[in-house]
Amino acid sequence: MNARHALICAPPLLGLLVLAGTGAPARAEDLCGRPMEAPGALFERLAKAENLPEIHRDKGYVALYDKPRNTTWTFTLSGHPAHPSAVCRRPVQEGERWRIEMSVTCRAADAECEKLVDGFEKLNERLLQDLETHQKN
C-alpha cells in the first residue's frame, strides 16, 4: 500500500478501516463522516431511511450515491469473498489536482480485505487518470 494510505488493523469486530488520501488514520467510530456501524445496517439506513439511489449492481457489489455529499457507497453482496464490507469514496479537488478520499470497513478475513482495498485503489487510480485526461481536453 502506498504512503497516501493509512491502514488500521483492528480487532475482528471492527475489521479493517482505511482512510486514503489524507495521510491520517480515521477514527474507529467514523466512516466518511457517518457513525461506524455494520455494513448491512449502514446499507439499510442509506438505501431505505435516507433513500439514496442505487447507481450500480452486479453479482458482487451494490453502489449508492449520496449527491449532497458527493460520495459513492459500495457494499459487497453475500457471496463476495470480502463480505460484509462497505467502501465510501469521494473525489476532492485541490487546486488543479484531484484525489479520492476513501474509507473501508471490512469484516472478512484480512487477506480478502486487503484484496478489496487493492481493487478499489486501482479503480481510484483509473478514475483520477480519467479526470485528469478530461480536464486537459
C-alpha positions as CSV (number, residue, x, y, z in Angstrom):
1,M,0.0,0.0,0.0
2,N,1.4,3.4,-0.9
3,A,2.2,6.2,1.5
4,R,-1.1,8.1,0.8
5,H,-3.0,5.5,2.8
6,A,-3.3,4.8,6.4
7,L,-4.1,1.2,7.3
8,I,-5.5,0.3,10.7
9,C,-5.9,-3.3,11.6
10,A,-8.5,-3.5,14.3
11,P,-10.0,-6.4,16.3
12,P,-12.3,-8.7,14.3
13,L,-15.4,-6.8,15.4
14,L,-14.1,-3.6,13.7
15,G,-12.4,-5.3,10.8
16,L,-10.2,-3.2,8.6
17,L,-10.6,0.5,8.3
18,V,-8.8,2.5,5.7
19,L,-8.7,6.2,5.1
20,A,-7.0,7.1,1.8
21,G,-5.7,10.4,0.6
22,T,-5.3,12.3,3.9
23,G,-2.3,10.5,5.4
24,A,-4.2,10.3,8.8
25,P,-6.0,7.4,10.3
26,A,-9.7,7.6,10.5
27,R,-11.5,7.4,13.9
28,A,-12.8,3.9,14.5
29,E,-16.3,5.4,15.1
30,D,-16.4,7.3,11.8
31,L,-16.9,6.2,8.2
32,C,-16.9,9.1,5.7
33,G,-18.4,11.4,8.3
34,R,-21.0,8.9,9.4
35,P,-21.2,6.8,12.6
36,M,-19.5,3.4,12.2
37,E,-21.9,0.5,12.0
38,A,-22.1,-2.9,10.5
39,P,-22.0,-2.8,6.7
40,G,-25.5,-4.4,6.4
41,A,-27.1,-1.9,8.8
42,L,-25.4,1.0,7.1
43,F,-26.7,-0.2,3.7
44,E,-30.2,-0.4,5.1
45,R,-30.1,3.1,6.6
46,L,-28.6,4.7,3.4
47,A,-30.9,2.8,1.0
48,K,-34.1,2.8,2.9
49,A,-34.1,5.6,5.6
50,E,-32.1,8.1,3.5
51,N,-33.4,6.8,0.2
52,L,-30.0,7.1,-1.6
53,P,-30.3,6.0,-5.2
54,E,-28.7,2.7,-6.4
55,I,-26.3,3.5,-9.2
56,H,-24.7,0.1,-9.8
57,R,-25.4,-3.5,-9.1
58,D,-23.6,-6.7,-10.2
59,K,-23.1,-10.1,-8.6
60,G,-20.6,-8.9,-6.1
61,Y,-21.5,-5.3,-5.3
62,V,-24.2,-2.7,-5.0
63,A,-23.4,1.1,-5.1
64,L,-25.4,4.0,-3.8
65,Y,-24.8,7.7,-4.5
66,D,-25.1,10.4,-1.9
67,K,-25.4,13.5,-4.1
68,P,-25.3,16.2,-1.3
69,R,-22.0,14.7,0.0
70,N,-20.7,13.7,-3.5
71,T,-20.0,10.3,-2.0
72,T,-20.3,6.8,-3.6
73,W,-21.0,4.0,-1.2
74,T,-20.2,0.5,-2.4
75,F,-21.3,-2.6,-0.4
76,T,-20.3,-6.2,-1.0
77,L,-23.1,-8.7,-1.5
78,S,-23.4,-12.1,0.0
79,G,-21.1,-14.5,-1.8
80,H,-18.3,-11.9,-2.3
81,P,-15.1,-13.0,-0.6
82,A,-14.8,-9.8,1.4
83,H,-18.4,-9.7,2.5
84,P,-19.6,-7.9,4.6
85,S,-17.8,-4.7,3.6
86,A,-18.6,-1.1,2.9
87,V,-16.5,1.4,0.9
88,C,-17.1,5.1,0.6
89,R,-15.3,7.3,-1.9
90,R,-15.5,10.9,-2.8
91,P,-13.4,13.0,-5.2
92,V,-11.7,16.0,-3.8
93,Q,-10.1,18.8,-5.9
94,E,-7.1,20.6,-4.5
95,G,-6.2,23.3,-7.0
96,E,-6.0,21.6,-10.3
97,R,-5.2,18.2,-8.9
98,W,-7.8,15.6,-7.8
99,R,-7.6,12.8,-5.2
100,I,-10.1,10.3,-3.9
101,E,-10.8,10.1,-0.3
102,M,-11.8,6.5,0.6
103,S,-12.8,4.7,3.8
104,V,-13.4,1.0,4.0
105,T,-14.8,-1.2,6.7
106,C,-14.3,-4.9,6.1
107,R,-15.3,-7.7,8.4
108,A,-13.9,-10.6,6.3
109,A,-10.5,-12.3,6.5
110,D,-7.6,-9.9,6.4
111,A,-6.4,-11.3,3.0
112,E,-9.8,-10.7,1.4
113,C,-10.0,-7.2,2.9
114,E,-6.6,-6.4,1.5
115,K,-7.7,-7.6,-1.9
116,L,-10.8,-5.4,-1.7
117,V,-8.8,-2.3,-0.8
118,D,-6.2,-3.0,-3.5
119,G,-9.0,-3.4,-6.1
120,F,-10.6,-0.1,-5.1
121,E,-7.2,1.7,-5.1
122,K,-6.7,0.6,-8.7
123,L,-10.2,1.8,-9.6
124,N,-9.4,5.1,-7.9
125,E,-6.2,5.5,-9.9
126,R,-8.1,4.9,-13.2
127,L,-10.8,7.4,-12.2
128,L,-8.1,10.0,-11.4
129,Q,-6.4,9.4,-14.7
130,D,-9.8,9.9,-16.5
131,L,-10.4,13.1,-14.6
132,E,-7.0,14.5,-15.5
133,T,-7.5,13.5,-19.1
134,H,-10.9,15.2,-19.3
135,Q,-9.5,18.3,-17.6
136,K,-6.8,18.7,-20.3
137,N,-9.4,18.5,-23.2
